[in-house]
C-alpha cells in the first residue's frame, strides 16, 4: 500500500495536482525515507489534527501528508485532560462497544472533518486548474 501511495504521489507531483494522504499520527508511513526526504525538501508537508475538533468524542491524533495545496486543520489543546472543543474528557479507543472494537468507530471520517479538508483541496484544484 505504501509503495502504491508513493507512486500515486509522484504522479500527482509530476502533473502539478494537489492531494493528500491521511493516516493516524503513529503511522510508520511518515517515517519512510522517500517521504522524509520530500518533507525535508518542502515538496510534501505534514499537517496534524485531532478528530475531536470535528465533533467526535475521541481525540484520534491524525496526520495529513499533502502536496500542491495548503491545508489548515484543527488541533486539540486539552487542559487538565479535557478536550479544548467540548471541555469533556476524550473517549478512549480501546476495548469493545456495541459488539465492535472501539477503533472501528473511529474508522469513518467525521463529516465536519471531511468537508473541511475537501473544501481546501477543491480550492487548490480550482486555483491550479480552473474550469
N, CA, C and O atoms as CSV, one atom per row, in Angstrom:
chain,resi,resn,atom,element,x,y,z
A,1,UNK,N,N,0.831,-1.191,0.000
A,1,UNK,CA,C,0.000,0.000,0.000
A,1,UNK,C,C,0.875,1.255,0.000
A,1,UNK,O,O,0.582,2.227,-0.695
A,2,UNK,N,N,1.958,1.220,0.792
A,2,UNK,CA,C,2.834,2.390,0.848
A,2,UNK,C,C,3.490,2.642,-0.505
A,2,UNK,O,O,3.599,3.790,-0.935
A,3,UNK,N,N,3.926,1.580,-1.178
A,3,UNK,CA,C,4.539,1.746,-2.496
A,3,UNK,C,C,3.544,2.345,-3.485
A,3,UNK,O,O,3.894,3.234,-4.261
A,4,UNK,N,N,2.302,1.858,-3.458
A,4,UNK,CA,C,1.264,2.394,-4.335
A,4,UNK,C,C,1.019,3.872,-4.017
A,4,UNK,O,O,0.911,4.696,-4.925
A,5,UNK,N,N,0.935,4.198,-2.737
A,5,UNK,CA,C,0.687,5.586,-2.328
A,5,UNK,C,C,1.809,6.501,-2.823
A,5,UNK,O,O,1.548,7.594,-3.325
A,6,UNK,N,N,3.035,6.056,-2.681
A,6,UNK,CA,C,4.172,6.874,-3.124
A,6,UNK,C,C,4.135,7.068,-4.636
A,6,UNK,O,O,4.394,8.169,-5.123
A,7,UNK,N,N,3.818,6.017,-5.379
A,7,UNK,CA,C,3.717,6.146,-6.834
A,7,UNK,C,C,2.610,7.128,-7.219
A,7,UNK,O,O,2.780,7.926,-8.141
A,8,UNK,N,N,1.495,7.070,-6.524
A,8,UNK,CA,C,0.386,7.992,-6.765
A,8,UNK,C,C,0.833,9.430,-6.484
A,8,UNK,O,O,0.547,10.335,-7.268
A,9,UNK,N,N,1.525,9.636,-5.380
A,9,UNK,CA,C,2.010,10.975,-5.026
A,9,UNK,C,C,2.962,11.486,-6.105
A,9,UNK,O,O,2.883,12.649,-6.503
A,10,UNK,N,N,3.855,10.626,-6.576
A,10,UNK,CA,C,4.802,11.030,-7.620
A,10,UNK,C,C,4.076,11.459,-8.894
A,10,UNK,O,O,4.461,12.442,-9.527
A,11,UNK,N,N,3.030,10.726,-9.271
A,11,UNK,CA,C,2.246,11.096,-10.456
A,11,UNK,C,C,1.604,12.465,-10.253
A,11,UNK,O,O,1.654,13.317,-11.141
A,12,UNK,N,N,1.003,12.672,-9.089
A,12,UNK,CA,C,0.368,13.969,-8.798
A,12,UNK,C,C,1.392,15.093,-8.850
A,12,UNK,O,O,1.113,16.159,-9.399
A,13,UNK,N,N,2.576,14.866,-8.284
A,13,UNK,CA,C,3.613,15.894,-8.282
A,13,UNK,C,C,4.045,16.229,-9.705
A,13,UNK,O,O,4.214,17.401,-10.039
A,14,UNK,N,N,4.224,15.215,-10.545
A,14,UNK,CA,C,4.612,15.447,-11.940
A,14,UNK,C,C,3.561,16.264,-12.688
A,14,UNK,O,O,3.900,17.091,-13.534
A,15,UNK,N,N,2.291,16.032,-12.376
A,15,UNK,CA,C,1.199,16.711,-13.072
A,15,UNK,C,C,0.776,18.014,-12.385
A,15,UNK,O,O,-0.096,18.730,-12.878
A,16,UNK,N,N,1.405,18.314,-11.241
A,16,UNK,CA,C,1.063,19.540,-10.524
A,16,UNK,C,C,-0.281,19.479,-9.820
A,16,UNK,O,O,-0.876,20.514,-9.520
A,17,UNK,N,N,-0.762,18.264,-9.555
A,17,UNK,CA,C,-2.066,18.094,-8.910
A,17,UNK,C,C,-1.945,18.106,-7.390
A,17,UNK,O,O,-1.012,17.519,-6.841
A,18,UNK,N,N,-2.870,18.762,-6.708
A,18,UNK,CA,C,-2.872,18.722,-5.250
A,18,UNK,C,C,-3.456,17.401,-4.758
A,18,UNK,O,O,-4.217,16.737,-5.461
A,19,UNK,N,N,-3.086,17.043,-3.552
A,19,UNK,CA,C,-3.640,15.835,-2.959
A,19,UNK,C,C,-3.203,15.672,-1.520
A,19,UNK,O,O,-2.458,16.489,-0.980
A,20,UNK,N,N,-3.682,14.596,-0.905
A,20,UNK,CA,C,-3.328,14.337,0.481
A,20,UNK,C,C,-3.409,12.850,0.779
A,20,UNK,O,O,-4.051,12.085,0.059
A,21,UNK,N,N,-2.745,12.461,1.851
A,21,UNK,CA,C,-2.782,11.103,2.369
A,21,UNK,C,C,-2.974,11.208,3.876
A,21,UNK,O,O,-2.187,11.863,4.560
A,22,UNK,N,N,-4.008,10.573,4.390
A,22,UNK,CA,C,-4.315,10.620,5.829
A,22,UNK,C,C,-3.943,9.299,6.473
A,22,UNK,O,O,-4.193,8.229,5.917
A,23,UNK,N,N,-3.342,9.384,7.657
A,23,UNK,CA,C,-3.045,8.210,8.476
A,23,UNK,C,C,-2.983,8.650,9.933
A,23,UNK,O,O,-2.765,9.827,10.221
A,24,UNK,N,N,-3.174,7.703,10.856
A,24,UNK,CA,C,-3.006,8.057,12.266
A,24,UNK,C,C,-1.607,8.642,12.505
A,24,UNK,O,O,-0.666,8.312,11.783
A,25,UNK,N,N,-1.476,9.483,13.483
A,25,UNK,CA,C,-0.193,10.135,13.767
A,25,UNK,C,C,0.936,9.141,13.988
A,25,UNK,O,O,2.095,9.435,13.698
A,26,UNK,N,N,0.597,7.972,14.498
A,26,UNK,CA,C,1.629,6.973,14.805
A,26,UNK,C,C,2.025,6.122,13.593
A,26,UNK,O,O,2.884,5.249,13.715
A,27,UNK,N,N,1.418,6.359,12.436
A,27,UNK,CA,C,1.693,5.546,11.250
A,27,UNK,C,C,3.157,5.626,10.840
A,27,UNK,O,O,3.772,6.691,10.876
A,28,UNK,N,N,3.700,4.480,10.450
A,28,UNK,CA,C,5.095,4.415,10.013
A,28,UNK,C,C,5.291,4.983,8.611
A,28,UNK,O,O,6.430,5.196,8.195
A,29,UNK,N,N,4.214,5.232,7.877
A,29,UNK,CA,C,4.373,5.765,6.516
A,29,UNK,C,C,5.095,7.105,6.529
A,29,UNK,O,O,5.822,7.431,5.590
A,30,UNK,N,N,4.898,7.879,7.588
A,30,UNK,CA,C,5.536,9.187,7.673
A,30,UNK,C,C,7.042,9.080,7.916
A,30,UNK,O,O,7.769,10.060,7.755
A,31,UNK,N,N,7.512,7.890,8.303
A,31,UNK,CA,C,8.930,7.660,8.563
A,31,UNK,C,C,9.671,7.061,7.373
A,31,UNK,O,O,10.887,6.879,7.437
A,32,UNK,N,N,8.963,6.753,6.290
A,32,UNK,CA,C,9.621,6.176,5.122
A,32,UNK,C,C,10.627,7.181,4.544
A,32,UNK,O,O,10.349,8.379,4.480
A,33,UNK,N,N,11.810,6.677,4.122
A,33,UNK,CA,C,12.868,7.584,3.657
A,33,UNK,C,C,12.436,8.545,2.552
A,33,UNK,O,O,12.773,9.727,2.621
A,34,UNK,N,N,11.704,8.084,1.535
A,34,UNK,CA,C,11.306,8.973,0.448
A,34,UNK,C,C,10.390,10.078,0.963
A,34,UNK,O,O,10.540,11.243,0.594
A,35,UNK,N,N,9.440,9.704,1.819
A,35,UNK,CA,C,8.517,10.696,2.402
A,35,UNK,C,C,9.319,11.723,3.205
A,35,UNK,O,O,9.124,12.928,3.045
A,36,UNK,N,N,10.215,11.246,4.064
A,36,UNK,CA,C,11.028,12.145,4.883
A,36,UNK,C,C,11.847,13.107,4.015
A,36,UNK,O,O,11.933,14.299,4.310
A,37,UNK,N,N,12.444,12.583,2.949
A,37,UNK,CA,C,13.255,13.411,2.050
A,37,UNK,C,C,12.403,14.499,1.399
A,37,UNK,O,O,12.830,15.650,1.309
A,38,UNK,N,N,11.210,14.143,0.947
A,38,UNK,CA,C,10.335,15.112,0.289
A,38,UNK,C,C,9.811,16.157,1.279
A,38,UNK,O,O,9.621,17.317,0.916
A,39,UNK,N,N,9.581,15.749,2.515
A,39,UNK,CA,C,9.159,16.701,3.547
A,39,UNK,C,C,10.312,17.667,3.846
A,39,UNK,O,O,10.099,18.875,3.949
A,40,UNK,N,N,11.527,17.135,3.983
A,40,UNK,CA,C,12.687,17.991,4.264
A,40,UNK,C,C,12.934,18.992,3.141
A,40,UNK,O,O,13.384,20.110,3.392
A,41,UNK,N,N,12.642,18.595,1.905
A,41,UNK,CA,C,12.821,19.484,0.758
A,41,UNK,C,C,11.646,20.445,0.583
A,41,UNK,O,O,11.701,21.335,-0.266
A,42,UNK,N,N,10.588,20.278,1.370
A,42,UNK,CA,C,9.432,21.166,1.299
A,42,UNK,C,C,8.457,20.820,0.187
A,42,UNK,O,O,7.539,21.593,-0.087
A,43,UNK,N,N,8.636,19.684,-0.453
A,43,UNK,CA,C,7.746,19.268,-1.541
A,43,UNK,C,C,6.462,18.680,-0.972
A,43,UNK,O,O,5.370,18.927,-1.484
A,44,UNK,N,N,6.606,17.913,0.078
A,44,UNK,CA,C,5.454,17.377,0.823
A,44,UNK,C,C,5.415,18.081,2.168
A,44,UNK,O,O,6.451,18.456,2.717
A,45,UNK,N,N,4.210,18.256,2.692
A,45,UNK,CA,C,4.041,18.872,4.009
A,45,UNK,C,C,3.180,17.964,4.860
A,45,UNK,O,O,2.363,17.200,4.345
A,46,UNK,N,N,3.367,18.051,6.162
A,46,UNK,CA,C,2.564,17.262,7.093
A,46,UNK,C,C,1.814,18.213,8.010
A,46,UNK,O,O,2.405,19.094,8.635
A,47,UNK,N,N,0.514,18.022,8.078
A,47,UNK,CA,C,-0.349,18.791,8.983
A,47,UNK,C,C,-0.959,17.814,9.977
A,47,UNK,O,O,-1.374,16.716,9.606
A,48,UNK,N,N,-1.012,18.213,11.225
A,48,UNK,CA,C,-1.599,17.367,12.269
A,48,UNK,C,C,-2.980,17.889,12.635
A,48,UNK,O,O,-3.244,19.089,12.560
A,49,UNK,N,N,-3.862,16.969,13.031
A,49,UNK,CA,C,-5.174,17.369,13.527
A,49,UNK,C,C,-5.670,16.334,14.530
A,49,UNK,O,O,-5.100,15.251,14.668
A,50,UNK,N,N,-6.726,16.688,15.212
A,50,UNK,CA,C,-7.382,15.789,16.169
A,50,UNK,C,C,-8.863,15.773,15.829
A,50,UNK,O,O,-9.490,16.824,15.706
A,51,UNK,N,N,-9.421,14.573,15.677
A,51,UNK,CA,C,-10.809,14.450,15.239
A,51,UNK,C,C,-11.814,14.998,16.253
A,51,UNK,O,O,-12.949,15.301,15.885
A,52,UNK,N,N,-11.423,15.129,17.510
A,52,UNK,CA,C,-12.342,15.699,18.495
A,52,UNK,C,C,-12.724,17.135,18.138
A,52,UNK,O,O,-13.773,17.626,18.556
A,53,UNK,N,N,-11.875,17.801,17.371
A,53,UNK,CA,C,-12.160,19.175,16.961
A,53,UNK,C,C,-13.197,19.236,15.842
A,53,UNK,O,O,-13.624,20.312,15.424
A,54,UNK,N,N,-13.586,18.055,15.371
A,54,UNK,CA,C,-14.576,17.956,14.301
A,54,UNK,C,C,-15.806,17.171,14.754
A,54,UNK,O,O,-16.499,16.559,13.940
A,55,UNK,N,N,-16.067,17.196,16.055
A,55,UNK,CA,C,-17.323,16.658,16.557
A,55,UNK,C,C,-17.308,15.250,17.126
A,55,UNK,O,O,-18.365,14.732,17.487
A,56,UNK,N,N,-16.133,14.605,17.221
A,56,UNK,CA,C,-16.113,13.265,17.813
A,56,UNK,C,C,-15.834,13.348,19.303
A,56,UNK,O,O,-15.319,14.351,19.797
A,57,UNK,N,N,-16.177,12.287,20.007
A,57,UNK,CA,C,-15.911,12.242,21.449
A,57,UNK,C,C,-14.504,11.723,21.730
A,57,UNK,O,O,-14.044,11.789,22.870
A,58,UNK,N,N,-13.813,11.208,20.713
A,58,UNK,CA,C,-12.448,10.708,20.848
A,58,UNK,C,C,-11.489,11.669,20.155
A,58,UNK,O,O,-11.870,12.397,19.238
A,59,UNK,N,N,-10.250,11.657,20.606
A,59,UNK,CA,C,-9.273,12.600,20.072
A,59,UNK,C,C,-8.735,12.154,18.709
A,59,UNK,O,O,-8.752,12.950,17.770
A,60,UNK,N,N,-8.272,10.952,18.571
A,60,UNK,CA,C,-7.653,10.355,17.384
A,60,UNK,C,C,-6.697,11.316,16.660
A,60,UNK,O,O,-7.046,11.901,15.635
A,61,UNK,N,N,-5.486,11.467,17.214
A,61,UNK,CA,C,-4.481,12.297,16.543
A,61,UNK,C,C,-4.191,11.739,15.145
A,61,UNK,O,O,-3.958,10.541,14.979
A,62,UNK,N,N,-4.209,12.605,14.167
A,62,UNK,CA,C,-4.102,12.210,12.769
A,62,UNK,C,C,-3.140,13.149,12.056
A,62,UNK,O,O,-3.030,14.327,12.396
A,63,UNK,N,N,-2.443,12.603,11.056
A,63,UNK,CA,C,-1.574,13.427,10.217
A,63,UNK,C,C,-2.069,13.366,8.782
A,63,UNK,O,O,-2.537,12.333,8.304
A,64,UNK,N,N,-1.952,14.488,8.118
A,64,UNK,CA,C,-2.280,14.592,6.703
A,64,UNK,C,C,-1.004,14.992,5.965
A,64,UNK,O,O,-0.457,16.073,6.181
A,65,UNK,N,N,-0.547,14.105,5.100
A,65,UNK,CA,C,0.561,14.419,4.207
A,65,UNK,C,C,-0.072,15.073,2.984
A,65,UNK,O,O,-0.981,14.498,2.386
A,66,UNK,N,N,0.385,16.254,2.601
A,66,UNK,CA,C,-0.257,16.932,1.472
A,66,UNK,C,C,0.774,17.587,0.576
A,66,UNK,O,O,1.907,17.853,0.978
A,67,UNK,N,N,0.343,17.841,-0.662
A,67,UNK,CA,C,1.233,18.425,-1.662
A,67,UNK,C,C,0.417,19.316,-2.595
A,67,UNK,O,O,-0.765,19.082,-2.846
A,68,UNK,N,N,1.084,20.326,-3.090
A,68,UNK,CA,C,0.482,21.274,-4.037
A,68,UNK,C,C,-0.800,21.914,-3.514
A,68,UNK,O,O,-1.667,22.303,-4.296
A,69,UNK,N,N,-0.918,22.021,-2.221
A,69,UNK,CA,C,-2.042,22.732,-1.611
A,69,UNK,C,C,-1.681,23.070,-0.171
A,69,UNK,O,O,-0.857,22.400,0.452
A,70,UNK,N,N,-2.300,24.102,0.336
A,70,UNK,CA,C,-2.125,24.466,1.740
A,70,UNK,C,C,-3.350,23.997,2.497
A,70,UNK,O,O,-4.485,24.242,2.087
A,71,UNK,N,N,-3.109,23.330,3.589
A,71,UNK,CA,C,-4.197,22.790,4.393
A,71,UNK,C,C,-4.034,23.271,5.831
A,71,UNK,O,O,-2.941,23.224,6.396
A,72,UNK,N,N,-5.118,23.726,6.401
A,72,UNK,CA,C,-5.134,24.109,7.813
A,72,UNK,C,C,-6.157,23.237,8.522
A,72,UNK,O,O,-7.308,23.142,8.096
A,73,UNK,N,N,-5.729,22.603,9.605
A,73,UNK,CA,C,-6.599,21.706,10.358
A,73,UNK,C,C,-6.553,22.059,11.838
A,73,UNK,O,O,-5.624,22.722,12.301
A,74,UNK,N,N,-7.559,21.612,12.571
A,74,UNK,CA,C,-7.691,21.961,13.987
A,74,UNK,C,C,-7.018,20.929,14.886
A,74,UNK,O,O,-7.108,19.724,14.652
A,75,UNK,N,N,-6.347,21.425,15.909
A,75,UNK,CA,C,-5.698,20.579,16.915
A,75,UNK,C,C,-6.387,20.770,18.259
A,75,UNK,O,O,-6.923,21.839,18.553
A,76,UNK,N,N,-6.365,19.731,19.056
A,76,UNK,CA,C,-6.900,19.822,20.410
A,76,UNK,C,C,-5.812,20.345,21.337
A,76,UNK,O,O,-4.666,19.901,21.281
A,77,UNK,N,N,-6.178,21.277,22.172
A,77,UNK,CA,C,-5.263,21.819,23.173
A,77,UNK,C,C,-5.864,21.509,24.541
A,77,UNK,O,O,-6.272,22.397,25.290
A,78,UNK,N,N,-5.898,20.201,24.832
A,78,UNK,CA,C,-6.527,19.718,26.067
A,78,UNK,C,C,-5.885,20.357,27.292
A,78,UNK,O,O,-4.667,20.515,27.372
A,79,UNK,N,N,-6.733,20.715,28.233
A,79,UNK,CA,C,-6.282,21.280,29.500
A,79,UNK,C,C,-6.873,20.428,30.609
A,79,UNK,O,O,-8.088,20.251,30.692
A,80,UNK,N,N,-6.010,19.906,31.453
A,80,UNK,CA,C,-6.482,19.064,32.554
A,80,UNK,C,C,-7.187,17.811,32.063
A,80,UNK,O,O,-8.108,17.318,32.714
A,81,UNK,N,N,-6.756,17.287,30.905
A,81,UNK,CA,C,-7.366,16.081,30.360
A,81,UNK,C,C,-8.712,16.312,29.701
A,81,UNK,O,O,-9.426,15.354,29.400
A,82,UNK,N,N,-9.073,17.579,29.470
A,82,UNK,CA,C,-10.370,17.898,28.879
A,82,UNK,C,C,-10.175,18.485,27.479
A,82,UNK,O,O,-9.277,19.295,27.247
A,83,UNK,N,N,-11.022,18.064,26.572
A,83,UNK,CA,C,-10.972,18.487,25.172
A,83,UNK,C,C,-11.164,19.999,25.065
A,83,UNK,O,O,-12.012,20.579,25.742
A,84,UNK,N,N,-10.365,20.625,24.206
A,84,UNK,CA,C,-10.485,22.074,24.035
A,84,UNK,C,C,-11.748,22.472,23.270
A,84,UNK,O,O,-12.145,23.636,23.315
A,85,UNK,N,N,-12.383,21.539,22.574
A,85,UNK,CA,C,-13.613,21.858,21.843
A,85,UNK,C,C,-14.854,21.674,22.701
A,85,UNK,O,O,-15.796,22.460,22.606
A,86,UNK,N,N,-14.862,20.636,23.542
A,86,UNK,CA,C,-16.086,20.299,24.291
A,86,UNK,C,C,-15.949,20.449,25.797
A,86,UNK,O,O,-16.949,20.450,26.514
A,87,UNK,N,N,-14.727,20.574,26.277
A,87,UNK,CA,C,-14.429,20.610,27.708
A,87,UNK,C,C,-14.788,19.291,28.401
A,87,UNK,O,O,-14.909,19.246,29.625
A,88,UNK,N,N,-14.956,18.234,27.632
A,88,UNK,CA,C,-15.220,16.901,28.172
A,88,UNK,C,C,-13.966,16.052,28.046
A,88,UNK,O,O,-13.061,16.369,27.274
A,89,UNK,N,N,-13.921,14.964,28.819
A,89,UNK,CA,C,-12.816,14.015,28.674
A,89,UNK,C,C,-13.003,13.253,27.369
A,89,UNK,O,O,-14.127,12.941,26.976
A,90,UNK,N,N,-11.890,12.956,26.700
A,90,UNK,CA,C,-11.948,12.183,25.458
A,90,UNK,C,C,-12.316,10.738,25.737
A,90,UNK,O,O,-11.882,10.170,26.740
A,91,UNK,N,N,-13.110,10.136,24.863
A,91,UNK,CA,C,-13.389,8.699,24.917
A,91,UNK,C,C,-12.126,7.999,24.445
A,91,UNK,O,O,-11.538,8.382,23.434
A,92,UNK,N,N,-11.709,6.975,25.177
A,92,UNK,CA,C,-10.502,6.223,24.827
A,92,UNK,C,C,-10.894,5.107,23.865
A,92,UNK,O,O,-11.852,4.376,24.114
A,93,UNK,N,N,-10.160,4.979,22.779
A,93,UNK,CA,C,-10.487,3.994,21.746
A,93,UNK,C,C,-9.838,2.635,22.047
A,93,UNK,O,O,-9.014,2.144,21.275
A,94,UNK,N,N,-10.218,2.052,23.157
A,94,UNK,CA,C,-9.771,0.706,23.495
A,94,UNK,C,C,-10.984,-0.105,23.941
A,94,UNK,O,O,-11.967,0.441,24.443
A,95,UNK,N,N,-10.892,-1.420,23.745
A,95,UNK,CA,C,-11.974,-2.287,24.180
A,95,UNK,C,C,-13.050,-2.451,23.117
A,95,UNK,O,O,-12.855,-2.121,21.948
A,96,UNK,N,N,-14.208,-2.979,23.566
A,96,UNK,CA,C,-15.317,-3.292,22.674
A,96,UNK,C,C,-16.563,-2.538,23.139
A,96,UNK,O,O,-16.821,-2.413,24.336
A,97,UNK,N,N,-17.329,-2.037,22.162
A,97,UNK,CA,C,-18.588,-1.366,22.458
A,97,UNK,C,C,-19.569,-1.701,21.344
A,97,UNK,O,O,-19.230,-1.571,20.168
A,98,UNK,N,N,-20.769,-2.125,21.692
A,98,UNK,CA,C,-21.768,-2.460,20.686
A,98,UNK,C,C,-21.343,-3.609,19.791
A,98,UNK,O,O,-21.731,-3.666,18.624
A,99,UNK,N,N,-20.543,-4.533,20.330
A,99,UNK,CA,C,-20.097,-5.692,19.563
A,99,UNK,C,C,-18.961,-5.417,18.599
A,99,UNK,O,O,-18.600,-6.296,17.816
A,100,UNK,N,N,-18.380,-4.214,18.632
A,100,UNK,CA,C,-17.268,-3.880,17.736
A,100,UNK,C,C,-16.144,-3.223,18.531
A,100,UNK,O,O,-16.383,-2.576,19.551
A,101,UNK,N,N,-14.933,-3.397,18.054
A,101,UNK,CA,C,-13.807,-2.724,18.694
A,101,UNK,C,C,-14.015,-1.217,18.605
A,101,UNK,O,O,-14.519,-0.709,17.604
A,102,UNK,N,N,-13.628,-0.518,19.645
A,102,UNK,CA,C,-13.782,0.934,19.680
A,102,UNK,C,C,-13.072,1.604,18.507
A,102,UNK,O,O,-13.544,2.618,17.993
A,103,UNK,N,N,-11.944,1.045,18.082
A,103,UNK,CA,C,-11.213,1.640,16.962
A,103,UNK,C,C,-12.025,1.614,15.669
A,103,UNK,O,O,-11.812,2.447,14.788
A,104,UNK,N,N,-12.956,0.661,15.547
A,104,UNK,CA,C,-13.804,0.600,14.348
A,104,UNK,C,C,-14.686,1.849,14.250
A,104,UNK,O,O,-14.963,2.337,13.154
A,105,UNK,N,N,-15.120,2.356,15.393
A,105,UNK,CA,C,-15.952,3.561,15.393
A,105,UNK,C,C,-15.196,4.767,14.827
A,105,UNK,O,O,-15.799,5.699,14.297
A,106,UNK,N,N,-13.866,4.732,14.950
A,106,UNK,CA,C,-13.051,5.867,14.504
A,106,UNK,C,C,-12.542,5.700,13.082
A,106,UNK,O,O,-11.754,6.523,12.617
A,107,UNK,N,N,-12.971,4.654,12.377
A,107,UNK,CA,C,-12.512,4.451,11.001
A,107,UNK,C,C,-13.173,5.424,10.027
A,107,UNK,O,O,-12.576,5.790,9.015
A,108,UNK,N,N,-14.358,5.829,10.317
A,108,UNK,CA,C,-15.095,6.738,9.430
A,108,UNK,C,C,-14.683,8.172,9.748
A,108,UNK,O,O,-14.595,8.564,10.912
A,109,UNK,N,N,-14.434,8.947,8.697
A,109,UNK,CA,C,-14.093,10.346,8.916
A,109,UNK,C,C,-15.284,11.095,9.487
A,109,UNK,O,O,-16.413,10.899,9.038
A,110,UNK,N,N,-15.046,11.949,10.470
A,110,UNK,CA,C,-16.132,12.831,10.908
A,110,UNK,C,C,-16.551,13.718,9.728
A,110,UNK,O,O,-15.703,14.240,9.004
A,111,UNK,N,N,-17.845,13.881,9.546
A,111,UNK,CA,C,-18.373,14.653,8.410
A,111,UNK,C,C,-17.774,16.066,8.369
A,111,UNK,O,O,-17.405,16.553,7.301
A,112,UNK,N,N,-17.680,16.717,9.524
A,112,UNK,CA,C,-17.124,18.078,9.563
A,112,UNK,C,C,-15.674,18.094,9.099
A,112,UNK,O,O,-15.251,19.017,8.402
A,113,UNK,N,N,-14.910,17.071,9.484
A,113,UNK,CA,C,-13.513,16.973,9.060
A,113,UNK,C,C,-13.433,16.793,7.549
A,113,UNK,O,O,-12.684,17.503,6.878
A,114,UNK,N,N,-14.198,15.854,7.012
A,114,UNK,CA,C,-14.166,15.566,5.576
A,114,UNK,C,C,-14.531,16.809,4.771
A,114,UNK,O,O,-13.882,17.120,3.772
A,115,UNK,N,N,-15.561,17.513,5.204
A,115,UNK,CA,C,-15.993,18.723,4.491
A,115,UNK,C,C,-14.911,19.797,4.552
A,115,UNK,O,O,-14.610,20.440,3.547
A,116,UNK,N,N,-14.332,19.986,5.729
A,116,UNK,CA,C,-13.294,21.000,5.920
A,116,UNK,C,C,-12.077,20.699,5.038
A,116,UNK,O,O,-11.552,21.595,4.377
A,117,UNK,N,N,-11.631,19.444,5.026
A,117,UNK,CA,C,-10.472,19.057,4.236
A,117,UNK,C,C,-10.771,19.142,2.740
A,117,UNK,O,O,-9.978,19.696,1.978
A,118,UNK,N,N,-11.898,18.602,2.323
A,118,UNK,CA,C,-12.226,18.581,0.898
A,118,UNK,C,C,-12.394,19.987,0.331
A,118,UNK,O,O,-11.985,20.245,-0.802
A,119,UNK,N,N,-12.981,20.886,1.088
A,119,UNK,CA,C,-13.120,22.266,0.612
A,119,UNK,C,C,-11.752,22.877,0.313
A,119,UNK,O,O,-11.600,23.613,-0.662
A,120,UNK,N,N,-10.765,22.575,1.144
A,120,UNK,CA,C,-9.425,23.114,0.929
A,120,UNK,C,C,-8.752,22.483,-0.291
A,120,UNK,O,O,-8.076,23.171,-1.056
A,121,UNK,N,N,-8.938,21.179,-0.470
A,121,UNK,CA,C,-8.349,20.504,-1.631
A,121,UNK,C,C,-9.032,20.965,-2.917
A,121,UNK,O,O,-8.365,21.195,-3.926
A,122,UNK,N,N,-10.354,21.099,-2.885
A,122,UNK,CA,C,-11.098,21.576,-4.077
A,122,UNK,C,C,-10.648,22.995,-4.434
A,122,UNK,O,O,-10.453,23.307,-5.608
A,123,UNK,N,N,-10.484,23.851,-3.424
A,123,UNK,CA,C,-9.997,25.199,-3.698
A,123,UNK,C,C,-8.630,25.160,-4.383
A,123,UNK,O,O,-8.368,25.933,-5.305
A,124,UNK,N,N,-7.760,24.253,-3.924
A,124,UNK,CA,C,-6.423,24.129,-4.518
A,124,UNK,C,C,-6.528,23.647,-5.966
A,124,UNK,O,O,-5.808,24.138,-6.836
A,125,UNK,N,N,-7.408,22.701,-6.225
A,125,UNK,CA,C,-7.593,22.196,-7.596
A,125,UNK,C,C,-8.086,23.332,-8.498
A,125,UNK,O,O,-7.582,23.514,-9.606
A,126,UNK,N,N,-9.062,24.086,-8.023
A,126,UNK,CA,C,-9.621,25.165,-8.843
A,126,UNK,C,C,-8.605,26.276,-9.086
A,126,UNK,O,O,-8.630,26.925,-10.131
A,127,UNK,N,N,-7.704,26.498,-8.116
A,127,UNK,CA,C,-6.677,27.523,-8.300
A,127,UNK,C,C,-5.613,27.088,-9.302
A,127,UNK,O,O,-5.108,27.911,-10.066
A,128,UNK,N,N,-5.266,25.790,-9.305
A,128,UNK,CA,C,-4.218,25.314,-10.201
A,128,UNK,C,C,-4.749,24.877,-11.554
A,128,UNK,O,O,-4.020,24.896,-12.547
A,129,UNK,N,N,-6.042,24.475,-11.599
A,129,UNK,CA,C,-6.654,24.008,-12.852
A,129,UNK,C,C,-8.065,24.589,-12.959
A,129,UNK,O,O,-9.041,23.867,-12.757
A,130,UNK,N,N,-8.187,25.884,-13.273
A,130,UNK,CA,C,-9.523,26.487,-13.347
A,130,UNK,C,C,-10.394,25.812,-14.416
A,130,UNK,O,O,-9.886,25.312,-15.420
A,131,UNK,N,N,-11.728,25.807,-14.180
A,131,UNK,CA,C,-12.631,25.158,-15.151
A,131,UNK,C,C,-12.618,25.837,-16.500
A,131,UNK,O,O,-13.322,25.408,-17.414
